[in-house]
Amino acid sequence: MKEFITNFTTNNYSLHIFYDSNIEKGILNLSNSVNADLIGLCTHDRTGLAHFFNGSISEDLINHTTKPVITFKI
């Protein structure tokens, strides 16, 4: 991740690696530990069978947090 950010001209960023039992809990626990006001995520916008088998991290977060969640389709 540090190598990736060197391709950009930003100096004001923070990098957090947070381990938890699953992705949703990790994002929620990290957002609570840094006292985040908003959770932002990229989404693949899967539908149909792909959504059925893979589920949606965004949906799970929205259903389990009181913080606002913004998603960006990639």
PDB file of N, CA, C and O in Angstrom:
ATOM      1  N   MET A   1       0.821  -1.184   0.000  1.00  0.00           N
ATOM      2  CA  MET A   1       0.000   0.000   0.000  1.00  0.00           C
ATOM      3  C   MET A   1       0.869   1.253   0.000  1.00  0.00           C
ATOM      4  O   MET A   1       0.538   2.245  -0.650  1.00  0.00           O
ATOM      5  N   LYS A   2       1.981   1.203   0.732  1.00  0.00           N
ATOM      6  CA  LYS A   2       2.886   2.359   0.734  1.00  0.00           C
ATOM      7  C   LYS A   2       3.473   2.584  -0.648  1.00  0.00           C
ATOM      8  O   LYS A   2       3.643   3.728  -1.070  1.00  0.00           O
ATOM      9  N   GLU A   3       3.784   1.512  -1.353  1.00  0.00           N
ATOM     10  CA  GLU A   3       4.320   1.638  -2.707  1.00  0.00           C
ATOM     11  C   GLU A   3       3.273   2.229  -3.643  1.00  0.00           C
ATOM     12  O   GLU A   3       3.611   3.040  -4.505  1.00  0.00           O
ATOM     13  N   PHE A   4       2.016   1.841  -3.491  1.00  0.00           N
ATOM     14  CA  PHE A   4       0.939   2.347  -4.331  1.00  0.00           C
ATOM     15  C   PHE A   4       0.783   3.856  -4.152  1.00  0.00           C
ATOM     16  O   PHE A   4       0.619   4.578  -5.135  1.00  0.00           O
ATOM     17  N   ILE A   5       0.833   4.337  -2.924  1.00  0.00           N
ATOM     18  CA  ILE A   5       0.603   5.762  -2.662  1.00  0.00           C
ATOM     19  C   ILE A   5       1.737   6.634  -3.186  1.00  0.00           C
ATOM     20  O   ILE A   5       1.545   7.834  -3.380  1.00  0.00           O
ATOM     21  N   THR A   6       2.922   6.054  -3.420  1.00  0.00           N
ATOM     22  CA  THR A   6       4.036   6.853  -3.949  1.00  0.00           C
ATOM     23  C   THR A   6       3.778   7.332  -5.375  1.00  0.00           C
ATOM     24  O   THR A   6       4.458   8.242  -5.851  1.00  0.00           O
ATOM     25  N   ASN A   7       2.806   6.732  -6.062  1.00  0.00           N
ATOM     26  CA  ASN A   7       2.448   7.162  -7.412  1.00  0.00           C
ATOM     27  C   ASN A   7       1.637   8.452  -7.424  1.00  0.00           C
ATOM     28  O   ASN A   7       1.363   8.995  -8.495  1.00  0.00           O
ATOM     29  N   PHE A   8       1.248   8.951  -6.255  1.00  0.00           N
ATOM     30  CA  PHE A   8       0.428  10.155  -6.150  1.00  0.00           C
ATOM     31  C   PHE A   8       1.202  11.239  -5.412  1.00  0.00           C
ATOM     32  O   PHE A   8       2.200  10.959  -4.747  1.00  0.00           O
ATOM     33  N   THR A   9       0.740  12.467  -5.532  1.00  0.00           N
ATOM     34  CA  THR A   9       1.456  13.585  -4.930  1.00  0.00           C
ATOM     35  C   THR A   9       0.807  14.053  -3.632  1.00  0.00           C
ATOM     36  O   THR A   9       0.807  15.249  -3.341  1.00  0.00           O
ATOM     37  N   THR A  10       0.266  13.151  -2.866  1.00  0.00           N
ATOM     38  CA  THR A  10      -0.368  13.523  -1.605  1.00  0.00           C
ATOM     39  C   THR A  10       0.590  13.262  -0.446  1.00  0.00           C
ATOM     40  O   THR A  10       1.301  12.257  -0.423  1.00  0.00           O
ATOM     41  N   ASN A  11       0.595  14.170   0.501  1.00  0.00           N
ATOM     42  CA  ASN A  11       1.414  14.008   1.696  1.00  0.00           C
ATOM     43  C   ASN A  11       0.559  13.831   2.939  1.00  0.00           C
ATOM     44  O   ASN A  11       1.062  13.440   3.992  1.00  0.00           O
ATOM     45  N   ASN A  12      -0.720  14.115   2.821  1.00  0.00           N
ATOM     46  CA  ASN A  12      -1.611  14.078   3.971  1.00  0.00           C
ATOM     47  C   ASN A  12      -2.521  12.854   3.864  1.00  0.00           C
ATOM     48  O   ASN A  12      -3.632  12.947   3.342  1.00  0.00           O
ATOM     49  N   TYR A  13      -2.057  11.729   4.350  1.00  0.00           N
ATOM     50  CA  TYR A  13      -2.862  10.512   4.337  1.00  0.00           C
ATOM     51  C   TYR A  13      -2.485   9.670   5.549  1.00  0.00           C
ATOM     52  O   TYR A  13      -1.446   9.880   6.175  1.00  0.00           O
ATOM     53  N   SER A  14      -3.342   8.723   5.860  1.00  0.00           N
ATOM     54  CA  SER A  14      -3.024   7.772   6.923  1.00  0.00           C
ATOM     55  C   SER A  14      -3.326   6.372   6.413  1.00  0.00           C
ATOM     56  O   SER A  14      -4.240   6.168   5.613  1.00  0.00           O
ATOM     57  N   LEU A  15      -2.555   5.428   6.882  1.00  0.00           N
ATOM     58  CA  LEU A  15      -2.683   4.035   6.470  1.00  0.00           C
ATOM     59  C   LEU A  15      -2.977   3.204   7.710  1.00  0.00           C
ATOM     60  O   LEU A  15      -2.227   3.240   8.686  1.00  0.00           O
ATOM     61  N   HIS A  16      -4.066   2.461   7.664  1.00  0.00           N
ATOM     62  CA  HIS A  16      -4.453   1.627   8.796  1.00  0.00           C
ATOM     63  C   HIS A  16      -4.629   0.191   8.325  1.00  0.00           C
ATOM     64  O   HIS A  16      -5.326  -0.056   7.341  1.00  0.00           O
ATOM     65  N   ILE A  17      -4.015  -0.744   9.005  1.00  0.00           N
ATOM     66  CA  ILE A  17      -4.242  -2.165   8.766  1.00  0.00           C
ATOM     67  C   ILE A  17      -4.872  -2.702  10.032  1.00  0.00           C
ATOM     68  O   ILE A  17      -4.292  -2.613  11.114  1.00  0.00           O
ATOM     69  N   PHE A  18      -6.063  -3.262   9.892  1.00  0.00           N
ATOM     70  CA  PHE A  18      -6.854  -3.678  11.053  1.00  0.00           C
ATOM     71  C   PHE A  18      -7.319  -5.107  10.839  1.00  0.00           C
ATOM     72  O   PHE A  18      -7.973  -5.399   9.838  1.00  0.00           O
ATOM     73  N   TYR A  19      -6.997  -5.988  11.748  1.00  0.00           N
ATOM     74  CA  TYR A  19      -7.389  -7.395  11.642  1.00  0.00           C
ATOM     75  C   TYR A  19      -8.576  -7.671  12.555  1.00  0.00           C
ATOM     76  O   TYR A  19      -8.611  -7.219  13.700  1.00  0.00           O
ATOM     77  N   ASP A  20      -9.549  -8.418  12.035  1.00  0.00           N
ATOM     78  CA  ASP A  20     -10.720  -8.785  12.817  1.00  0.00           C
ATOM     79  C   ASP A  20     -11.259 -10.105  12.296  1.00  0.00           C
ATOM     80  O   ASP A  20     -10.697 -10.681  11.364  1.00  0.00           O
ATOM     81  N   SER A  21     -12.349 -10.593  12.889  1.00  0.00           N
ATOM     82  CA  SER A  21     -12.877 -11.901  12.522  1.00  0.00           C
ATOM     83  C   SER A  21     -13.501 -11.927  11.128  1.00  0.00           C
ATOM     84  O   SER A  21     -13.501 -12.971  10.476  1.00  0.00           O
ATOM     85  N   ASN A  22     -14.033 -10.790  10.660  1.00  0.00           N
ATOM     86  CA  ASN A  22     -14.518 -10.683   9.281  1.00  0.00           C
ATOM     87  C   ASN A  22     -14.417  -9.229   8.819  1.00  0.00           C
ATOM     88  O   ASN A  22     -14.107  -8.343   9.616  1.00  0.00           O
ATOM     89  N   ILE A  23     -14.674  -8.990   7.564  1.00  0.00           N
ATOM     90  CA  ILE A  23     -14.472  -7.666   6.980  1.00  0.00           C
ATOM     91  C   ILE A  23     -15.392  -6.631   7.618  1.00  0.00           C
ATOM     92  O   ILE A  23     -14.947  -5.540   7.973  1.00  0.00           O
ATOM     93  N   GLU A  24     -16.674  -6.969   7.765  1.00  0.00           N
ATOM     94  CA  GLU A  24     -17.628  -6.012   8.307  1.00  0.00           C
ATOM     95  C   GLU A  24     -17.245  -5.583   9.719  1.00  0.00           C
ATOM     96  O   GLU A  24     -17.238  -4.392  10.030  1.00  0.00           O
ATOM     97  N   LYS A  25     -16.925  -6.555  10.573  1.00  0.00           N
ATOM     98  CA  LYS A  25     -16.535  -6.226  11.950  1.00  0.00           C
ATOM     99  C   LYS A  25     -15.248  -5.412  11.967  1.00  0.00           C
ATOM    100  O   LYS A  25     -15.102  -4.507  12.788  1.00  0.00           O
ATOM    101  N   GLY A  26     -14.319  -5.722  11.076  1.00  0.00           N
ATOM    102  CA  GLY A  26     -13.080  -4.969  10.999  1.00  0.00           C
ATOM    103  C   GLY A  26     -13.316  -3.512  10.642  1.00  0.00           C
ATOM    104  O   GLY A  26     -12.744  -2.617  11.264  1.00  0.00           O
ATOM    105  N   ILE A  27     -14.159  -3.272   9.640  1.00  0.00           N
ATOM    106  CA  ILE A  27     -14.463  -1.897   9.236  1.00  0.00           C
ATOM    107  C   ILE A  27     -15.178  -1.160  10.363  1.00  0.00           C
ATOM    108  O   ILE A  27     -14.862  -0.006  10.648  1.00  0.00           O
ATOM    109  N   LEU A  28     -16.138  -1.820  11.002  1.00  0.00           N
ATOM    110  CA  LEU A  28     -16.867  -1.181  12.105  1.00  0.00           C
ATOM    111  C   LEU A  28     -15.945  -0.877  13.278  1.00  0.00           C
ATOM    112  O   LEU A  28     -16.010   0.215  13.842  1.00  0.00           O
ATOM    113  N   ASN A  29     -15.089  -1.820  13.655  1.00  0.00           N
ATOM    114  CA  ASN A  29     -14.187  -1.600  14.781  1.00  0.00           C
ATOM    115  C   ASN A  29     -13.152  -0.524  14.462  1.00  0.00           C
ATOM    116  O   ASN A  29     -12.828   0.289  15.327  1.00  0.00           O
ATOM    117  N   LEU A  30     -12.630  -0.505  13.242  1.00  0.00           N
ATOM    118  CA  LEU A  30     -11.684   0.544  12.858  1.00  0.00           C
ATOM    119  C   LEU A  30     -12.366   1.909  12.875  1.00  0.00           C
ATOM    120  O   LEU A  30     -11.811   2.874  13.399  1.00  0.00           O
ATOM    121  N   SER A  31     -13.564   1.991  12.305  1.00  0.00           N
ATOM    122  CA  SER A  31     -14.266   3.285  12.275  1.00  0.00           C
ATOM    123  C   SER A  31     -14.555   3.788  13.683  1.00  0.00           C
ATOM    124  O   SER A  31     -14.531   4.994  13.932  1.00  0.00           O
ATOM    125  N   ASN A  32     -14.829   2.869  14.605  1.00  0.00           N
ATOM    126  CA  ASN A  32     -15.043   3.275  15.999  1.00  0.00           C
ATOM    127  C   ASN A  32     -13.740   3.682  16.669  1.00  0.00           C
ATOM    128  O   ASN A  32     -13.724   4.627  17.458  1.00  0.00           O
ATOM    129  N   SER A  33     -12.642   2.984  16.369  1.00  0.00           N
ATOM    130  CA  SER A  33     -11.373   3.281  17.029  1.00  0.00           C
ATOM    131  C   SER A  33     -10.783   4.622  16.581  1.00  0.00           C
ATOM    132  O   SER A  33     -10.084   5.274  17.357  1.00  0.00           O
ATOM    133  N   VAL A  34     -11.053   5.042  15.341  1.00  0.00           N
ATOM    134  CA  VAL A  34     -10.558   6.335  14.873  1.00  0.00           C
ATOM    135  C   VAL A  34     -11.634   7.413  14.968  1.00  0.00           C
ATOM    136  O   VAL A  34     -11.427   8.543  14.525  1.00  0.00           O
ATOM    137  N   ASN A  35     -12.783   7.062  15.544  1.00  0.00           N
ATOM    138  CA  ASN A  35     -13.908   7.981  15.725  1.00  0.00           C
ATOM    139  C   ASN A  35     -14.326   8.621  14.401  1.00  0.00           C
ATOM    140  O   ASN A  35     -14.474   9.839  14.305  1.00  0.00           O
ATOM    141  N   ALA A  36     -14.513   7.777  13.381  1.00  0.00           N
ATOM    142  CA  ALA A  36     -14.881   8.246  12.045  1.00  0.00           C
ATOM    143  C   ALA A  36     -16.311   8.787  12.041  1.00  0.00           C
ATOM    144  O   ALA A  36     -17.184   8.290  12.751  1.00  0.00           O
ATOM    145  N   ASP A  37     -16.522   9.806  11.232  1.00  0.00           N
ATOM    146  CA  ASP A  37     -17.861  10.376  11.065  1.00  0.00           C
ATOM    147  C   ASP A  37     -18.625   9.715   9.930  1.00  0.00           C
ATOM    148  O   ASP A  37     -19.853   9.781   9.884  1.00  0.00           O
ATOM    149  N   LEU A  38     -17.904   9.077   9.014  1.00  0.00           N
ATOM    150  CA  LEU A  38     -18.487   8.517   7.803  1.00  0.00           C
ATOM    151  C   LEU A  38     -17.662   7.316   7.370  1.00  0.00           C
ATOM    152  O   LEU A  38     -16.443   7.298   7.543  1.00  0.00           O
ATOM    153  N   ILE A  39     -18.332   6.303   6.800  1.00  0.00           N
ATOM    154  CA  ILE A  39     -17.650   5.142   6.240  1.00  0.00           C
ATOM    155  C   ILE A  39     -17.842   5.199   4.732  1.00  0.00           C
ATOM    156  O   ILE A  39     -18.975   5.237   4.251  1.00  0.00           O
ATOM    157  N   GLY A  40     -16.743   5.207   3.982  1.00  0.00           N
ATOM    158  CA  GLY A  40     -16.790   5.247   2.529  1.00  0.00           C
ATOM    159  C   GLY A  40     -16.241   3.957   1.946  1.00  0.00           C
ATOM    160  O   GLY A  40     -15.184   3.487   2.370  1.00  0.00           O
ATOM    161  N   LEU A  41     -16.949   3.373   0.973  1.00  0.00           N
ATOM    162  CA  LEU A  41     -16.552   2.101   0.373  1.00  0.00           C
ATOM    163  C   LEU A  41     -16.742   2.127  -1.133  1.00  0.00           C
ATOM    164  O   LEU A  41     -17.632   2.804  -1.648  1.00  0.00           O
ATOM    165  N   CYS A  42     -15.901   1.388  -1.827  1.00  0.00           N
ATOM    166  CA  CYS A  42     -16.124   1.120  -3.249  1.00  0.00           C
ATOM    167  C   CYS A  42     -16.929  -0.168  -3.349  1.00  0.00           C
ATOM    168  O   CYS A  42     -16.746  -1.084  -2.547  1.00  0.00           O
ATOM    169  N   THR A  43     -17.815  -0.237  -4.330  1.00  0.00           N
ATOM    170  CA  THR A  43     -18.639  -1.419  -4.511  1.00  0.00           C
ATOM    171  C   THR A  43     -18.551  -1.888  -5.962  1.00  0.00           C
ATOM    172  O   THR A  43     -18.332  -1.090  -6.873  1.00  0.00           O
ATOM    173  N   HIS A  44     -18.725  -3.192  -6.161  1.00  0.00           N
ATOM    174  CA  HIS A  44     -18.731  -3.757  -7.506  1.00  0.00           C
ATOM    175  C   HIS A  44     -20.131  -3.750  -8.109  1.00  0.00           C
ATOM    176  O   HIS A  44     -20.294  -4.024  -9.298  1.00  0.00           O
ATOM    177  N   ASP A  45     -21.145  -3.438  -7.296  1.00  0.00           N
ATOM    178  CA  ASP A  45     -22.536  -3.373  -7.751  1.00  0.00           C
ATOM    179  C   ASP A  45     -22.987  -4.690  -8.375  1.00  0.00           C
ATOM    180  O   ASP A  45     -23.558  -4.715  -9.465  1.00  0.00           O
ATOM    181  N   ARG A  46     -22.719  -5.779  -7.663  1.00  0.00           N
ATOM    182  CA  ARG A  46     -23.118  -7.101  -8.157  1.00  0.00           C
ATOM    183  C   ARG A  46     -24.623  -7.291  -8.000  1.00  0.00           C
ATOM    184  O   ARG A  46     -25.236  -6.780  -7.063  1.00  0.00           O
ATOM    185  N   THR A  47     -25.197  -8.032  -8.930  1.00  0.00           N
ATOM    186  CA  THR A  47     -26.622  -8.349  -8.873  1.00  0.00           C
ATOM    187  C   THR A  47     -26.805  -9.826  -9.186  1.00  0.00           C
ATOM    188  O   THR A  47     -25.860 -10.514  -9.572  1.00  0.00           O
ATOM    189  N   GLY A  48     -28.007 -10.292  -9.017  1.00  0.00           N
ATOM    190  CA  GLY A  48     -28.343 -11.664  -9.388  1.00  0.00           C
ATOM    191  C   GLY A  48     -27.579 -12.707  -8.604  1.00  0.00           C
ATOM    192  O   GLY A  48     -27.433 -12.589  -7.387  1.00  0.00           O
ATOM    193  N   LEU A  49     -27.086 -13.736  -9.294  1.00  0.00           N
ATOM    194  CA  LEU A  49     -26.399 -14.847  -8.638  1.00  0.00           C
ATOM    195  C   LEU A  49     -25.091 -14.418  -7.986  1.00  0.00           C
ATOM    196  O   LEU A  49     -24.733 -14.935  -6.927  1.00  0.00           O
ATOM    197  N   ALA A  50     -24.374 -13.484  -8.599  1.00  0.00           N
ATOM    198  CA  ALA A  50     -23.113 -13.011  -8.007  1.00  0.00           C
ATOM    199  C   ALA A  50     -23.373 -12.382  -6.642  1.00  0.00           C
ATOM    200  O   ALA A  50     -22.615 -12.601  -5.697  1.00  0.00           O
ATOM    201  N   HIS A  51     -24.446 -11.601  -6.544  1.00  0.00           N
ATOM    202  CA  HIS A  51     -24.805 -10.981  -5.266  1.00  0.00           C
ATOM    203  C   HIS A  51     -25.259 -12.039  -4.265  1.00  0.00           C
ATOM    204  O   HIS A  51     -24.939 -11.961  -3.079  1.00  0.00           O
ATOM    205  N   PHE A  52     -25.999 -13.019  -4.746  1.00  0.00           N
ATOM    206  CA  PHE A  52     -26.500 -14.082  -3.866  1.00  0.00           C
ATOM    207  C   PHE A  52     -25.351 -14.861  -3.236  1.00  0.00           C
ATOM    208  O   PHE A  52     -25.374 -15.125  -2.034  1.00  0.00           O
ATOM    209  N   PHE A  53     -24.350 -15.230  -4.028  1.00  0.00           N
ATOM    210  CA  PHE A  53     -23.258 -16.047  -3.515  1.00  0.00           C
ATOM    211  C   PHE A  53     -22.213 -15.241  -2.754  1.00  0.00           C
ATOM    212  O   PHE A  53     -21.649 -15.735  -1.778  1.00  0.00           O
ATOM    213  N   ASN A  54     -21.946 -14.018  -3.180  1.00  0.00           N
ATOM    214  CA  ASN A  54     -20.902 -13.217  -2.540  1.00  0.00           C
ATOM    215  C   ASN A  54     -21.424 -12.295  -1.453  1.00  0.00           C
ATOM    216  O   ASN A  54     -20.662 -11.880  -0.581  1.00  0.00           O
ATOM    217  N   GLY A  55     -22.699 -11.970  -1.488  1.00  0.00           N
ATOM    218  CA  GLY A  55     -23.244 -11.047  -0.509  1.00  0.00           C
ATOM    219  C   GLY A  55     -22.757  -9.635  -0.757  1.00  0.00           C
ATOM    220  O   GLY A  55     -22.177  -9.338  -1.802  1.00  0.00           O
ATOM    221  N   SER A  56     -22.995  -8.773   0.207  1.00  0.00           N
ATOM    222  CA  SER A  56     -22.608  -7.379   0.057  1.00  0.00           C
ATOM    223  C   SER A  56     -22.064  -6.858   1.371  1.00  0.00           C
ATOM    224  O   SER A  56     -22.779  -6.814   2.373  1.00  0.00           O
ATOM    225  N   ILE A  57     -20.804  -6.463   1.371  1.00  0.00           N
ATOM    226  CA  ILE A  57     -20.203  -5.882   2.568  1.00  0.00           C
ATOM    227  C   ILE A  57     -20.908  -4.566   2.893  1.00  0.00           C
ATOM    228  O   ILE A  57     -21.163  -4.263   4.059  1.00  0.00           O
ATOM    229  N   SER A  58     -21.220  -3.790   1.862  1.00  0.00           N
ATOM    230  CA  SER A  58     -21.895  -2.507   2.076  1.00  0.00           C
ATOM    231  C   SER A  58     -23.243  -2.700   2.769  1.00  0.00           C
ATOM    232  O   SER A  58     -23.568  -1.991   3.721  1.00  0.00           O
ATOM    233  N   GLU A  59     -24.020  -3.664   2.285  1.00  0.00           N
ATOM    234  CA  GLU A  59     -25.320  -3.937   2.904  1.00  0.00           C
ATOM    235  C   GLU A  59     -25.163  -4.341   4.364  1.00  0.00           C
ATOM    236  O   GLU A  59     -25.892  -3.861   5.231  1.00  0.00           O
ATOM    237  N   ASP A  60     -24.208  -5.225   4.629  1.00  0.00           N
ATOM    238  CA  ASP A  60     -23.985  -5.666   6.005  1.00  0.00           C
ATOM    239  C   ASP A  60     -23.599  -4.499   6.904  1.00  0.00           C
ATOM    240  O   ASP A  60     -24.062  -4.418   8.042  1.00  0.00           O
ATOM    241  N   LEU A  61     -22.760  -3.598   6.410  1.00  0.00           N
ATOM    242  CA  LEU A  61     -22.368  -2.443   7.209  1.00  0.00           C
ATOM    243  C   LEU A  61     -23.555  -1.525   7.481  1.00  0.00           C
ATOM    244  O   LEU A  61     -23.762  -1.070   8.606  1.00  0.00           O
ATOM    245  N   ILE A  62     -24.324  -1.264   6.435  1.00  0.00           N
ATOM    246  CA  ILE A  62     -25.483  -0.383   6.592  1.00  0.00           C
ATOM    247  C   ILE A  62     -26.457  -0.949   7.610  1.00  0.00           C
ATOM    248  O   ILE A  62     -27.068  -0.197   8.369  1.00  0.00           O
ATOM    249  N   ASN A  63     -26.607  -2.260   7.633  1.00  0.00           N
ATOM    250  CA  ASN A  63     -27.534  -2.894   8.566  1.00  0.00           C
ATOM    251  C   ASN A  63     -27.003  -2.988   9.987  1.00  0.00           C
ATOM    252  O   ASN A  63     -27.771  -3.274  10.906  1.00  0.00           O
ATOM    253  N   HIS A  64     -25.690  -2.751  10.199  1.00  0.00           N
ATOM    254  CA  HIS A  64     -25.116  -2.939  11.532  1.00  0.00           C
ATOM    255  C   HIS A  64     -24.412  -1.710  12.101  1.00  0.00           C
ATOM    256  O   HIS A  64     -23.709  -1.821  13.106  1.00  0.00           O
ATOM    257  N   THR A  65     -24.584  -0.558  11.490  1.00  0.00           N
ATOM    258  CA  THR A  65     -23.940   0.644  12.019  1.00  0.00           C
ATOM    259  C   THR A  65     -24.928   1.798  12.089  1.00  0.00           C
ATOM    260  O   THR A  65     -25.928   1.829  11.371  1.00  0.00           O
ATOM    261  N   THR A  66     -24.626   2.736  12.964  1.00  0.00           N
ATOM    262  CA  THR A  66     -25.418   3.955  13.048  1.00  0.00           C
ATOM    263  C   THR A  66     -24.750   5.094  12.299  1.00  0.00           C
ATOM    264  O   THR A  66     -25.328   6.171  12.157  1.00  0.00           O
ATOM    265  N   LYS A  67     -23.525   4.858  11.813  1.00  0.00           N
ATOM    266  CA  LYS A  67     -22.782   5.874  11.061  1.00  0.00           C
ATOM    267  C   LYS A  67     -23.254   5.887   9.614  1.00  0.00           C
ATOM    268  O   LYS A  67     -23.676   4.857   9.087  1.00  0.00           O
ATOM    269  N   PRO A  68     -23.187   7.041   8.972  1.00  0.00           N
ATOM    270  CA  PRO A  68     -23.538   7.070   7.550  1.00  0.00           C
ATOM    271  C   PRO A  68     -22.504   6.328   6.714  1.00  0.00           C
ATOM    272  O   PRO A  68     -21.307   6.374   6.998  1.00  0.00           O
ATOM    273  N   VAL A  69     -22.982   5.648   5.685  1.00  0.00           N
ATOM    274  CA  VAL A  69     -22.123   4.887   4.780  1.00  0.00           C
ATOM    275  C   VAL A  69     -22.351   5.407   3.367  1.00  0.00           C
ATOM    276  O   VAL A  69     -23.488   5.483   2.901  1.00  0.00           O
ATOM    277  N   ILE A  70     -21.262   5.766   2.686  1.00  0.00           N
ATOM    278  CA  ILE A  70     -21.352   6.211   1.292  1.00  0.00           C
ATOM    279  C   ILE A  70     -20.611   5.182   0.436  1.00  0.00           C
ATOM    280  O   ILE A  70     -19.517   4.741   0.787  1.00  0.00           O
ATOM    281  N   THR A  71     -21.224   4.807  -0.695  1.00  0.00           N
ATOM    282  CA  THR A  71     -20.589   3.824  -1.569  1.00  0.00           C
ATOM    283  C   THR A  71     -20.348   4.448  -2.933  1.00  0.00           C
ATOM    284  O   THR A  71     -21.098   5.315  -3.383  1.00  0.00           O
ATOM    285  N   PHE A  72     -19.286   3.990  -3.578  1.00  0.00           N
ATOM    286  CA  PHE A  72     -18.906   4.434  -4.913  1.00  0.00           C
ATOM    287  C   PHE A  72     -18.801   3.221  -5.807  1.00  0.00           C
ATOM    288  O   PHE A  72     -18.058   2.289  -5.501  1.00  0.00           O
ATOM    289  N   LYS A  73     -19.536   3.215  -6.911  1.00  0.00           N
ATOM    290  CA  LYS A  73     -19.474   2.103  -7.849  1.00  0.00           C
ATOM    291  C   LYS A  73     -18.193   2.190  -8.657  1.00  0.00           C
ATOM    292  O   LYS A  73     -17.892   3.228  -9.245  1.00  0.00           O
ATOM    293  N   ILE A  74     -17.420   1.073  -8.688  1.00  0.00           N
ATOM    294  CA  ILE A  74     -16.190   1.075  -9.464  1.00  0.00           C
ATOM    295  C   ILE A  74     -16.376   0.254 -10.733  1.00  0.00           C
ATOM    296  O   ILE A  74     -15.446   0.131 -11.530  1.00  0.00           O
TER     297      ILE A  74
END
